[in-house]
Amino acid sequence: MADKTPIELLEDEYGWALGSMDTSTDSDRVPTKLAEALMIINGVDSDKMEEELAEAAIPEGEEGASGSGLDAVVVKAKEAKGGRDAVPAKTVGDLIETSQGPYTAMAKLLDSYIRLVISDETG
């Protein structure tokens, strides 16, 4: 089966003509639906990433394994040595958050820019 186009991905999530989009924002004034849409079309939506990263989690019983779901460890912690700082383990949740950060920032930037244009146009 061929991969879906970005438009098909959005239509699957929000319906034809993106009818379920809205202008809701979170506590940081990030437009949540816009951020979610950007994540979906770029393949970093939470559900998809959690499913894919679960396969990469360190199996229970192996050294470095811990937790499940978003708390499952994907990258083992590394001890400090040779003057380098220790590196903490990375969980599924850590990797999702890191991957989604740029799209959250883009959503806020787009929202702010659109508001600026509307303000300039309407005086």
N, CA, C and O atoms as a printed pandas DataFrame, in Angstrom:
     atom_number atom_name residue_name chain_id  residue_number  x_coord  y_coord  z_coord
0              1         N          MET        A               1    0.843   -1.183    0.000
1              2        CA          MET        A               1    0.000    0.000    0.000
2              3         C          MET        A               1    0.889    1.247    0.000
3              4         O          MET        A               1    1.833    1.345    0.784
4              5         N          ALA        A               2    0.584    2.177   -0.867
5              6        CA          ALA        A               2    1.374    3.400   -0.980
6              7         C          ALA        A               2    1.123    4.302    0.229
7              8         O          ALA        A               2    0.057    4.272    0.844
8              9         N          ASP        A               3    2.131    5.097    0.546
9             10        CA          ASP        A               3    1.967    6.069    1.618
10            11         C          ASP        A               3    0.925    7.094    1.222
11            12         O          ASP        A               3    0.752    7.392    0.040
12            13         N          LYS        A               4    0.243    7.623    2.200
13            14        CA          LYS        A               4   -0.775    8.639    1.931
14            15         C          LYS        A               4   -0.121   10.000    1.748
15            16         O          LYS        A               4    0.942   10.279    2.304
16            17         N          THR        A               5   -0.769   10.830    0.968
17            18        CA          THR        A               5   -0.295   12.195    0.781
18            19         C          THR        A               5   -0.611   12.998    2.042
19            20         O          THR        A               5   -1.447   12.577    2.843
20            21         N          PRO        A               6    0.042   14.145    2.231
21            22        CA          PRO        A               6   -0.286   14.980    3.388
22            23         C          PRO        A               6   -1.763   15.373    3.440
23            24         O          PRO        A               6   -2.358   15.406    4.518
24            25         N          ILE        A               7   -2.349   15.666    2.295
25            26        CA          ILE        A               7   -3.779   16.022    2.272
26            27         C          ILE        A               7   -4.629   14.841    2.727
27            28         O          ILE        A               7   -5.573   15.021    3.496
28            29         N          GLU        A               8   -4.308   13.633    2.261
29            30        CA          GLU        A               8   -5.063   12.447    2.673
30            31         C          GLU        A               8   -4.936   12.216    4.176
31            32         O          GLU        A               8   -5.911   11.853    4.834
32            33         N          LEU        A               9   -3.743   12.423    4.717
33            34        CA          LEU        A               9   -3.540   12.270    6.160
34            35         C          LEU        A               9   -4.412   13.260    6.936
35            36         O          LEU        A               9   -5.040   12.896    7.931
36            37         N          LEU        A              10   -4.446   14.511    6.476
37            38        CA          LEU        A              10   -5.267   15.520    7.146
38            39         C          LEU        A              10   -6.753   15.200    7.024
39            40         O          LEU        A              10   -7.501   15.344    7.991
40            41         N          GLU        A              11   -7.181   14.768    5.845
41            42        CA          GLU        A              11   -8.594   14.422    5.661
42            43         C          GLU        A              11   -8.996   13.238    6.530
43            44         O          GLU        A              11  -10.110   13.199    7.051
44            45         N          ASP        A              12   -8.085   12.266    6.691
45            46        CA          ASP        A              12   -8.365   11.136    7.576
46            47         C          ASP        A              12   -8.595   11.609    9.004
47            48         O          ASP        A              12   -9.481   11.106    9.695
48            49         N          GLU        A              13   -7.805   12.569    9.441
49            50        CA          GLU        A              13   -7.878   13.051   10.817
50            51         C          GLU        A              13   -9.017   14.042   11.039
51            52         O          GLU        A              13   -9.727   13.957   12.041
52            53         N          TYR        A              14   -9.194   14.977   10.115
53            54        CA          TYR        A              14  -10.117   16.090   10.333
54            55         C          TYR        A              14  -11.343   16.097    9.427
55            56         O          TYR        A              14  -12.218   16.947    9.592
56            57         N          GLY        A              15  -11.425   15.177    8.482
57            58        CA          GLY        A              15  -12.573   15.143    7.578
58            59         C          GLY        A              15  -12.375   16.002    6.351
59            60         O          GLY        A              15  -11.443   16.802    6.264
60            61         N          TRP        A              16  -13.271   15.816    5.413
61            62        CA          TRP        A              16  -13.194   16.572    4.176
62            63         C          TRP        A              16  -13.272   18.064    4.476
63            64         O          TRP        A              16  -14.071   18.486    5.312
64            65         N          ALA        A              17  -12.467   18.850    3.817
65            66        CA          ALA        A              17  -12.413   20.304    3.988
66            67         C          ALA        A              17  -11.931   20.699    5.385
67            68         O          ALA        A              17  -12.098   21.843    5.809
68            69         N          LEU        A              18  -11.339   19.750    6.085
69            70        CA          LEU        A              18  -10.769   20.013    7.415
70            71         C          LEU        A              18  -11.787   20.647    8.356
71            72         O          LEU        A              18  -11.467   21.560    9.117
72            73         N          GLY        A              19  -13.014   20.149    8.290
73            74        CA          GLY        A              19  -14.123   20.713    9.034
74            75         C          GLY        A              19  -14.001   20.708   10.539
75            76         O          GLY        A              19  -14.669   21.504   11.200
76            77         N          SER        A              20  -13.184   19.851   11.111
77            78        CA          SER        A              20  -13.103   19.820   12.575
78            79         C          SER        A              20  -11.924   20.631   13.123
79            80         O          SER        A              20  -11.605   20.544   14.308
80            81         N          MET        A              21  -11.284   21.415   12.259
81            82        CA          MET        A              21  -10.220   22.306   12.741
82            83         C          MET        A              21  -10.862   23.420   13.570
83            84         O          MET        A              21  -12.011   23.795   13.338
84            85         N          ASP        A              22  -10.114   23.935   14.526
85            86        CA          ASP        A              22  -10.603   25.074   15.297
86            87         C          ASP        A              22   -9.410   25.921   15.727
87            88         O          ASP        A              22   -8.266   25.604   15.403
88            89         N          THR        A              23   -9.679   26.986   16.451
89            90        CA          THR        A              23   -8.620   27.920   16.835
90            91         C          THR        A              23   -8.234   27.796   18.305
91            92         O          THR        A              23   -7.687   28.738   18.879
92            93         N          SER        A              24   -8.510   26.652   18.921
93            94        CA          SER        A              24   -8.172   26.483   20.340
94            95         C          SER        A              24   -6.657   26.540   20.532
95            96         O          SER        A              24   -5.885   26.134   19.663
96            97         N          THR        A              25   -6.254   27.058   21.702
97            98        CA          THR        A              25   -4.830   27.166   22.036
98            99         C          THR        A              25   -4.578   26.547   23.405
99           100         O          THR        A              25   -5.489   26.391   24.218
100          101         N          ASP        A              26   -3.309   26.198   23.637
101          102        CA          ASP        A              26   -2.953   25.669   24.945
102          103         C          ASP        A              26   -2.505   26.817   25.852
103          104         O          ASP        A              26   -2.640   27.982   25.481
104          105         N          SER        A              27   -1.978   26.504   27.024
105          106        CA          SER        A              27   -1.599   27.542   27.989
106          107         C          SER        A              27   -0.460   28.431   27.484
107          108         O          SER        A              27   -0.285   29.544   27.980
108          109         N          ASP        A              28    0.316   27.955   26.503
109          110        CA          ASP        A              28    1.386   28.763   25.915
110          111         C          ASP        A              28    0.921   29.504   24.662
111          112         O          ASP        A              28    1.735   30.073   23.935
112          113         N          ARG        A              29   -0.383   29.496   24.414
113          114        CA          ARG        A              29   -1.007   30.127   23.242
114          115         C          ARG        A              29   -0.581   29.489   21.924
115          116         O          ARG        A              29   -0.552   30.151   20.887
116          117         N          VAL        A              30   -0.253   28.206   21.973
117          118        CA          VAL        A              30    0.052   27.452   20.762
118          119         C          VAL        A              30   -1.269   26.924   20.214
119          120         O          VAL        A              30   -2.013   26.270   20.944
120          121         N          PRO        A              31   -1.578   27.191   18.946
121          122        CA          PRO        A              31   -2.814   26.660   18.375
122          123         C          PRO        A              31   -2.724   25.139   18.258
123          124         O          PRO        A              31   -2.000   24.612   17.413
124          125         N          THR        A              32   -3.462   24.451   19.110
125          126        CA          THR        A              32   -3.302   23.004   19.245
126          127         C          THR        A              32   -3.658   22.229   17.989
127          128         O          THR        A              32   -2.927   21.312   17.617
128          129         N          LYS        A              33   -4.750   22.562   17.326
129          130        CA          LYS        A              33   -5.140   21.821   16.113
130          131         C          LYS        A              33   -4.140   22.052   14.993
131          132         O          LYS        A              33   -3.832   21.124   14.246
132          133         N          LEU        A              34   -3.627   23.269   14.861
133          134        CA          LEU        A              34   -2.628   23.552   13.834
134          135         C          LEU        A              34   -1.349   22.766   14.120
135          136         O          LEU        A              34   -0.759   22.189   13.206
136          137         N          ALA        A              35   -0.921   22.740   15.372
137          138        CA          ALA        A              35    0.275   21.973   15.735
138          139         C          ALA        A              35    0.073   20.488   15.446
139          140         O          ALA        A              35    0.958   19.834   14.894
140          141         N          GLU        A              36   -1.092   19.957   15.819
141          142        CA          GLU        A              36   -1.390   18.542   15.550
142          143         C          GLU        A              36   -1.367   18.253   14.054
143          144         O          GLU        A              36   -0.830   17.231   13.626
144          145         N          ALA        A              37   -1.951   19.153   13.253
145          146        CA          ALA        A              37   -1.983   18.956   11.801
146          147         C          ALA        A              37   -0.575   18.943   11.230
147          148         O          ALA        A              37   -0.264   18.108   10.381
148          149         N          LEU        A              38    0.280   19.850   11.679
149          150        CA          LEU        A              38    1.667   19.870   11.206
150          151         C          LEU        A              38    2.390   18.580   11.579
151          152         O          LEU        A              38    3.177   18.053   10.793
152          153         N          MET        A              39    2.124   18.079   12.771
153          154        CA          MET        A              39    2.753   16.831   13.212
154          155         C          MET        A              39    2.265   15.646   12.380
155          156         O          MET        A              39    3.050   14.769   12.020
156          157         N          ILE        A              40    0.974   15.624   12.079
157          158        CA          ILE        A              40    0.402   14.523   11.297
158          159         C          ILE        A              40    1.009   14.474    9.903
159          160         O          ILE        A              40    1.430   13.411    9.446
160          161         N          ILE        A              41    1.058   15.624    9.218
161          162        CA          ILE        A              41    1.561   15.590    7.845
162          163         C          ILE        A              41    3.066   15.349    7.782
163          164         O          ILE        A              41    3.596   14.979    6.734
164          165         N          ASN        A              42    3.752   15.559    8.905
165          166        CA          ASN        A              42    5.190   15.308    8.940
166          167         C          ASN        A              42    5.542   13.979    9.614
167          168         O          ASN        A              42    6.718   13.680    9.821
168          169         N          GLY        A              43    4.523   13.183    9.955
169          170        CA          GLY        A              43    4.755   11.843   10.480
170          171         C          GLY        A              43    5.245   11.765   11.905
171          172         O          GLY        A              43    5.857   10.771   12.296
172          173         N          VAL        A              44    4.984   12.805   12.696
173          174        CA          VAL        A              44    5.433   12.772   14.088
174          175         C          VAL        A              44    4.278   12.914   15.081
175          176         O          VAL        A              44    4.450   13.451   16.176
176          177         N          ASP        A              45    3.091   12.423   14.682
177          178        CA          ASP        A              45    1.989   12.472   15.636
178          179         C          ASP        A              45    2.232   11.433   16.730
179          180         O          ASP        A              45    2.845   10.394   16.485
180          181         N          SER        A              46    1.751   11.724   17.927
181          182        CA          SER        A              46    2.057   10.920   19.113
182          183         C          SER        A              46    1.712    9.448   18.964
183          184         O          SER        A              46    2.535    8.588   19.277
184          185         N          ASP        A              47    0.510    9.143   18.490
185          186        CA          ASP        A              47    0.089    7.741   18.388
186          187         C          ASP        A              47    0.987    6.949   17.444
187          188         O          ASP        A              47    1.420    5.844   17.768
188          189         N          LYS        A              48    1.261    7.522   16.275
189          190        CA          LYS        A              48    2.100    6.840   15.294
190          191         C          LYS        A              48    3.513    6.624   15.845
191          192         O          LYS        A              48    4.070    5.532   15.729
192          193         N          MET        A              49    4.084    7.667   16.442
193          194        CA          MET        A              49    5.446    7.552   16.968
194          195         C          MET        A              49    5.523    6.567   18.121
195          196         O          MET        A              49    6.469    5.784   18.207
196          197         N          GLU        A              50    4.529    6.597   19.013
197          198        CA          GLU        A              50    4.551    5.672   20.149
198          199         C          GLU        A              50    4.521    4.228   19.655
199          200         O          GLU        A              50    5.240    3.371   20.168
200          201         N          GLU        A              51    3.684    3.970   18.656
201          202        CA          GLU        A              51    3.594    2.627   18.088
202          203         C          GLU        A              51    4.925    2.197   17.456
203          204         O          GLU        A              51    5.389    1.079   17.677
204          205         N          GLU        A              52    5.527    3.087   16.676
205          206        CA          GLU        A              52    6.783    2.757   16.000
206          207         C          GLU        A              52    7.948    2.630   16.978
207          208         O          GLU        A              52    8.787    1.741   16.833
208          209         N          LEU        A              53    8.003    3.516   17.970
209          210        CA          LEU        A              53    9.111    3.479   18.925
210          211         C          LEU        A              53    9.000    2.319   19.906
211          212         O          LEU        A              53   10.010    1.871   20.449
212          213         N          ALA        A              54    7.787    1.829   20.140
213          214        CA          ALA        A              54    7.609    0.691   21.045
214          215         C          ALA        A              54    8.423   -0.512   20.561
215          216         O          ALA        A              54    8.927   -1.298   21.364
216          217         N          GLU        A              55    8.541   -0.639   19.247
217          218        CA          GLU        A              55    9.316   -1.742   18.679
218          219         C          GLU        A              55   10.806   -1.607   18.978
219          220         O          GLU        A              55   11.532   -2.601   18.997
220          221         N          ALA        A              56   11.262   -0.373   19.212
221          222        CA          ALA        A              56   12.677   -0.130   19.465
222          223         C          ALA        A              56   13.022   -0.131   20.957
223          224         O          ALA        A              56   14.194   -0.043   21.322
224          225         N          ALA        A              57   12.012   -0.231   21.811
225          226        CA          ALA        A              57   12.250   -0.194   23.256
226          227         C          ALA        A              57   13.107   -1.380   23.690
227          228         O          ALA        A              57   13.030   -2.470   23.123
228          229         N          ILE        A              58   13.909   -1.138   24.694
229          230        CA          ILE        A              58   14.755   -2.198   25.248
230          231         C          ILE        A              58   13.842   -3.215   25.925
231          232         O          ILE        A              58   13.064   -2.854   26.808
232          233         N          PRO        A              59   13.928   -4.476   25.525
233          234        CA          PRO        A              59   13.036   -5.495   26.099
234          235         C          PRO        A              59   13.209   -5.638   27.608
235          236         O          PRO        A              59   14.321   -5.553   28.128
236          237         N          GLU        A              60   12.091   -5.856   28.302
237          238        CA          GLU        A              60   12.135   -6.092   29.746
238          239         C          GLU        A              60   13.118   -7.218   30.041
239          240         O          GLU        A              60   13.178   -8.207   29.309
240          241         N          GLY        A              61   13.871   -7.068   31.092
241          242        CA          GLY        A              61   14.833   -8.083   31.488
242          243         C          GLY        A              61   16.239   -7.771   31.010
243          244         O          GLY        A              61   17.207   -8.273   31.582
244          245         N          GLU        A              62   16.374   -6.951   29.971
245          246        CA          GLU        A              62   17.701   -6.562   29.500
246          247         C          GLU        A              62   18.191   -5.375   30.313
247          248         O          GLU        A              62   17.397   -4.595   30.840
248          249         N          GLU        A              63   19.502   -5.250   30.405
249          250        CA          GLU        A              63   20.101   -4.137   31.131
250          251         C          GLU        A              63   19.661   -2.815   30.506
251          252         O          GLU        A              63   19.716   -2.647   29.288
252          253         N          GLY        A              64   19.233   -1.893   31.336
253          254        CA          GLY        A              64   18.806   -0.583   30.876
254          255         C          GLY        A              64   17.318   -0.473   30.601
255          256         O          GLY        A              64   16.805    0.624   30.383
256          257         N          ALA        A              65   16.620   -1.600   30.608
257          258        CA          ALA        A              65   15.175   -1.580   30.339
258          259         C          ALA        A              65   14.439   -0.979   31.527
259          260         O          ALA        A              65   14.833   -1.162   32.679
260          261         N          SER        A              66   13.373   -0.265   31.228
261          262        CA          SER        A              66   12.574    0.331   32.290
262          263         C          SER        A              66   11.275    0.844   31.710
263          264         O          SER        A              66   11.265    1.425   30.625
264          265         N          GLY        A              67   10.202    0.642   32.404
265          266        CA          GLY        A              67    8.916    1.200   32.032
266          267         C          GLY        A              67    8.290    0.586   30.796
267          268         O          GLY        A              67    8.824   -0.337   30.180
268          269         N          SER        A              68    7.133    1.140   30.460
269          270        CA          SER        A              68    6.418    0.701   29.260
270          271         C          SER        A              68    5.674    1.902   28.708
271          272         O          SER        A              68    5.609    2.947   29.354
272          273         N          GLY        A              69    5.112    1.757   27.514
273          274        CA          GLY        A              69    4.413    2.863   26.889
274          275         C          GLY        A              69    5.341    4.042   26.678
275          276         O          GLY        A              69    6.442    3.877   26.155
276          277         N          LEU        A              70    4.911    5.235   27.079
277          278        CA          LEU        A              70    5.745    6.432   26.910
278          279         C          LEU        A              70    6.981    6.417   27.792
279          280         O          LEU        A              70    7.944    7.133   27.519
280          281         N          ASP        A              71    6.967    5.602   28.860
281          282        CA          ASP        A              71    8.111    5.527   29.772
282          283         C          ASP        A              71    9.117    4.443   29.388
283          284         O          ASP        A              71   10.131    4.276   30.066
284          285         N          ALA        A              72    8.851    3.711   28.315
285          286        CA          ALA        A              72    9.776    2.654   27.879
286          287         C          ALA        A              72   11.084    3.274   27.397
287          288         O          ALA        A              72   11.079    4.253   26.650
288          289         N          VAL        A              73   12.194    2.701   27.826
289          290        CA          VAL        A              73   13.510    3.207   27.445
290          291         C          VAL        A              73   13.872    2.702   26.055
291          292         O          VAL        A              73   13.775    1.509   25.764
292          293         N          VAL        A              74   14.294    3.639   25.198
293          294        CA          VAL        A              74   14.710    3.308   23.840
294          295         C          VAL        A              74   16.225    3.410   23.718
295          296         O          VAL        A              74   16.851    2.602   23.032
296          297         N          VAL        A              75   16.812    4.397   24.379
297          298        CA          VAL        A              75   18.260    4.599   24.357
298          299         C          VAL        A              75   18.765    4.502   25.788
299          300         O          VAL        A              75   18.314    5.239   26.665
300          301         N          LYS        A              76   19.701    3.591   26.018
301          302        CA          LYS        A              76   20.239    3.389   27.366
302          303         C          LYS        A              76   21.014    4.612   27.846
303          304         O          LYS        A              76   21.575    5.372   27.056
304          305         N          ALA        A              77   21.023    4.774   29.168
305          306        CA          ALA        A              77   21.824    5.831   29.776
306          307         C          ALA        A              77   23.306    5.488   29.617
307          308         O          ALA        A              77   23.686    4.319   29.546
308          309         N          LYS        A              78   24.121    6.522   29.564
309          310        CA          LYS        A              78   25.564    6.323   29.469
310          311         C          LYS        A              78   26.219    7.017   30.651
311          312         O          LYS        A              78   25.895    8.158   30.983
312          313         N          GLU        A              79   27.139    6.310   31.273
313          314        CA          GLU        A              79   27.834    6.859   32.437
314          315         C          GLU        A              79   28.842    7.921   31.995
315          316         O          GLU        A              79   29.312    7.930   30.858
316          317         N          ALA        A              80   29.157    8.820   32.940
317          318        CA          ALA        A              80   30.176    9.833   32.676
318          319         C          ALA        A              80   31.535    9.158   32.631
319          320         O          ALA        A              80   31.854    8.334   33.488
320          321         N          LYS        A              81   32.332    9.505   31.637
321          322        CA          LYS        A              81   33.706    9.006   31.596
322          323         C          LYS        A              81   34.542    9.896   30.700
323          324         O          LYS        A              81   34.038   10.541   29.781
324          325         N          GLY        A              82   35.806    9.914   30.986
325          326        CA          GLY        A              82   36.723   10.707   30.182
326          327         C          GLY        A              82   36.401   12.188   30.172
327          328         O          GLY        A              82   36.586   12.850   29.151
328          329         N          GLY        A              83   35.925   12.719   31.283
329          330        CA          GLY        A              83   35.601   14.134   31.357
330          331         C          GLY        A              83   34.255   14.496   30.739
331          332         O          GLY        A              83   33.866   15.664   30.757
332          333         N          ARG        A              84   33.543   13.524   30.198
333          334        CA          ARG        A              84   32.224   13.785   29.616
334          335         C          ARG        A              84   31.134   13.584   30.661
335          336         O          ARG        A              84   31.255   12.753   31.561
336          337         N          ASP        A              85   30.077   14.359   30.518
337          338        CA          ASP        A              85   28.925   14.232   31.411
338          339         C          ASP        A              85   28.170   12.946   31.107
339          340         O          ASP        A              85   28.228   12.410   30.000
340          341         N          ALA        A              86   27.466   12.472   32.117
341          342        CA          ALA        A              86   26.598   11.310   31.923
342          343         C          ALA        A              86   25.457   11.703   30.983
343          344         O          ALA        A              86   25.035   12.859   30.953
344          345         N          VAL        A              87   24.974   10.747   30.235
345          346        CA          VAL        A              87   23.846   10.972   29.331
346          347         C          VAL        A              87   22.673   10.149   29.855
347          348         O          VAL        A              87   22.774    8.928   29.971
348          349         N          PRO        A              88   21.554   10.817   30.175
349          350        CA          PRO        A              88   20.413   10.066   30.704
350          351         C          PRO        A              88   19.775    9.191   29.619
351          352         O          PRO        A              88   19.942    9.430   28.423
352          353         N          ALA        A              89   19.055    8.192   30.066
353          354        CA          ALA        A              89   18.326    7.330   29.135
354          355         C          ALA        A              89   17.269    8.168   28.422
355          356         O          ALA        A              89   16.787    9.167   28.956
356          357         N          LYS        A              90   16.920    7.753   27.222
357          358        CA          LYS        A              90   15.862    8.414   26.452
358          359         C          LYS        A              90   14.672    7.468   26.373
359          360         O          LYS        A              90   14.813    6.302   26.005
360          361         N          THR        A              91   13.510    7.980   26.722
361          362        CA          THR        A              91   12.287    7.173   26.670
362          363         C          THR        A              91   11.512    7.478   25.385
363          364         O          THR        A              91   11.830    8.415   24.653
364          365         N          VAL        A              92   10.505    6.673   25.139
365          366        CA          VAL        A              92    9.615    6.910   24.005
366          367         C          VAL        A              92    9.046    8.327   24.094
367          368         O          VAL        A              92    9.022    9.056   23.102
368          369         N          GLY        A              93    8.595    8.707   25.274
369          370        CA          GLY        A              93    8.029   10.049   25.480
370          371         C          GLY        A              93    9.034   11.153   25.205
371          372         O          GLY        A              93    8.685   12.171   24.607
372          373         N          ASP        A              94   10.294   10.967   25.639
373          374        CA          ASP        A              94   11.343   11.962   25.378
374          375         C          ASP        A              94   11.529   12.173   23.884
375          376         O          ASP        A              94   11.611   13.309   23.418
376          377         N          LEU        A              95   11.596   11.079   23.133
377          378        CA          LEU        A              95   11.825   11.164   21.694
378          379         C          LEU        A              95   10.648   11.800   20.965
379          380         O          LEU        A              95   10.842   12.552   20.009
380          381         N          ILE        A              96    9.433   11.503   21.408
381          382        CA          ILE        A              96    8.251   12.116   20.798
382          383         C          ILE        A              96    8.261   13.621   21.049
383          384         O          ILE        A              96    8.042   14.412   20.131
384          385         N          GLU        A              97    8.516   14.012   22.292
385          386        CA          GLU        A              97    8.531   15.436   22.644
386          387         C          GLU        A              97    9.583   16.196   21.836
387          388         O          GLU        A              97    9.318   17.292   21.341
388          389         N          THR        A              98   10.769   15.615   21.706
389          390        CA          THR        A              98   11.844   16.244   20.938
390          391         C          THR        A              98   11.456   16.378   19.468
391          392         O          THR        A              98   11.724   17.406   18.846
392          393         N          SER        A              99   10.833   15.354   18.918
393          394        CA          SER        A              99   10.443   15.369   17.509
394          395         C          SER        A              99    9.331   16.371   17.223
395          396         O          SER        A              99    9.281   16.954   16.140
396          397         N          GLN        A             100    8.445   16.572   18.184
397          398        CA          GLN        A             100    7.303   17.446   17.963
398          399         C          GLN        A             100    7.598   18.920   18.237
399          400         O          GLN        A             100    6.841   19.789   17.803
400          401         N          GLY        A             101    8.660   19.208   18.932
401          402        CA          GLY        A             101    8.988   20.591   19.293
402          403         C          GLY        A             101    9.006   21.566   18.132
403          404         O          GLY        A             101    8.388   22.627   18.223
404          405         N          PRO        A             102    9.697   21.243   17.036
405          406        CA          PRO        A             102    9.726   22.196   15.915
406          407         C          PRO        A             102    8.347   22.482   15.322
407          408         O          PRO        A             102    8.094   23.597   14.865
408          409         N          TYR        A             103    7.457   21.499   15.322
409          410        CA          TYR        A             103    6.131   21.691   14.747
410          411         C          TYR        A             103    5.251   22.526   15.658
411          412         O          TYR        A             103    4.398   23.275   15.182
412          413         N          THR        A             104    5.449   22.407   16.953
413          414        CA          THR        A             104    4.741   23.263   17.900
414          415         C          THR        A             104    5.194   24.710   17.699
415          416         O          THR        A             104    4.375   25.629   17.703
416          417         N          ALA        A             105    6.494   24.903   17.526
417          418        CA          ALA        A             105    7.029   26.248   17.288
418          419         C          ALA        A             105    6.509   26.807   15.962
419          420         O          ALA        A             105    6.158   27.985   15.885
420          421         N          MET        A             106    6.456   25.972   14.917
421          422        CA          MET        A             106    5.930   26.430   13.624
422          423         C          MET        A             106    4.473   26.849   13.739
423          424         O          MET        A             106    4.066   27.851   13.151
424          425         N          ALA        A             107    3.686   26.089   14.492
425          426        CA          ALA        A             107    2.272   26.426   14.667
426          427         C          ALA        A             107    2.131   27.788   15.343
427          428         O          ALA        A             107    1.301   28.603   14.940
428          429         N          LYS        A             108    2.938   28.029   16.363
429          430        CA          LYS        A             108    2.863   29.311   17.066
430          431         C          LYS        A             108    3.318   30.447   16.145
431          432         O          LYS        A             108    2.717   31.522   16.143
432          433         N          LEU        A             109    4.366   30.214   15.369
433          434        CA          LEU        A             109    4.857   31.219   14.439
434          435         C          LEU        A             109    3.802   31.545   13.373
435          436         O          LEU        A             109    3.527   32.715   13.105
436          437         N          LEU        A             110    3.219   30.515   12.772
437          438        CA          LEU        A             110    2.179   30.730   11.756
438          439         C          LEU        A             110    0.990   31.489   12.334
439          440         O          LEU        A             110    0.475   32.417   11.709
440          441         N          ASP        A             111    0.560   31.095   13.521
441          442        CA          ASP        A             111   -0.570   31.753   14.162
442          443         C          ASP        A             111   -0.256   33.227   14.410
443          444         O          ASP        A             111   -1.079   34.094   14.118
444          445         N          SER        A             112    0.916   33.509   14.940
445          446        CA          SER        A             112    1.301   34.894   15.220
446          447         C          SER        A             112    1.398   35.708   13.935
447          448         O          SER        A             112    0.971   36.862   13.896
448          449         N          TYR        A             113    1.948   35.123   12.904
449          450        CA          TYR        A             113    2.093   35.819   11.630
450          451         C          TYR        A             113    0.720   36.120   11.015
451          452         O          TYR        A             113    0.480   37.227   10.534
452          453         N          ILE        A             114   -0.161   35.147   11.035
453          454        CA          ILE        A             114   -1.510   35.354   10.472
454          455         C          ILE        A             114   -2.229   36.465   11.236
455          456         O          ILE        A             114   -2.886   37.317   10.637
456          457         N          ARG        A             115   -2.100   36.448   12.568
457          458        CA          ARG        A             115   -2.735   37.507   13.366
458          459         C          ARG        A             115   -2.148   38.880   13.020
459          460         O          ARG        A             115   -2.880   39.869   12.975
460          461         N          LEU        A             116   -0.842   38.948   12.778
461          462        CA          LEU        A             116   -0.187   40.204   12.414
462          463         C          LEU        A             116   -0.702   40.696   11.062
463          464         O          LEU        A             116   -1.004   41.880   10.911
464          465         N          VAL        A             117   -0.804   39.808   10.088
465          466        CA          VAL        A             117   -1.304   40.182    8.765
466          467         C          VAL        A             117   -2.743   40.690    8.860
467          468         O          VAL        A             117   -3.087   41.711    8.265
468          469         N          ILE        A             118   -3.575   39.977    9.604
469          470        CA          ILE        A             118   -4.965   40.405    9.751
470          471         C          ILE        A             118   -5.031   41.775   10.413
471          472         O          ILE        A             118   -5.818   42.627   10.000
472          473         N          SER        A             119   -4.219   41.987   11.426
473          474        CA          SER        A             119   -4.188   43.265   12.121
474          475         C          SER        A             119   -3.759   44.386   11.178
475          476         O          SER        A             119   -4.347   45.468   11.178
476          477         N          ASP        A             120   -2.723   44.117   10.371
477          478        CA          ASP        A             120   -2.260   45.129    9.418
478          479         C          ASP        A             120   -3.311   45.437    8.352
479          480         O          ASP        A             120   -3.484   46.590    7.954
480          481         N          GLU        A             121   -3.995   44.418    7.903
481          482        CA          GLU        A             121   -4.994   44.585    6.843
482          483         C          GLU        A             121   -6.257   45.279    7.329
483          484         O          GLU        A             121   -6.904   45.999    6.569
484          485         N          THR        A             122   -6.611   45.065    8.591
485          486        CA          THR        A             122   -7.852   45.633    9.104
486          487         C          THR        A             122   -7.618   46.933    9.859
487          488         O          THR        A             122   -8.564   47.600   10.278
488          489         N          GLY        A             123   -6.331   47.289   10.030
489          490        CA          GLY        A             123   -5.967   48.560   10.646
490          491         C          GLY        A             123   -6.232   48.595   12.066
491          492         O          GLY        A             123   -5.973   49.607   12.718
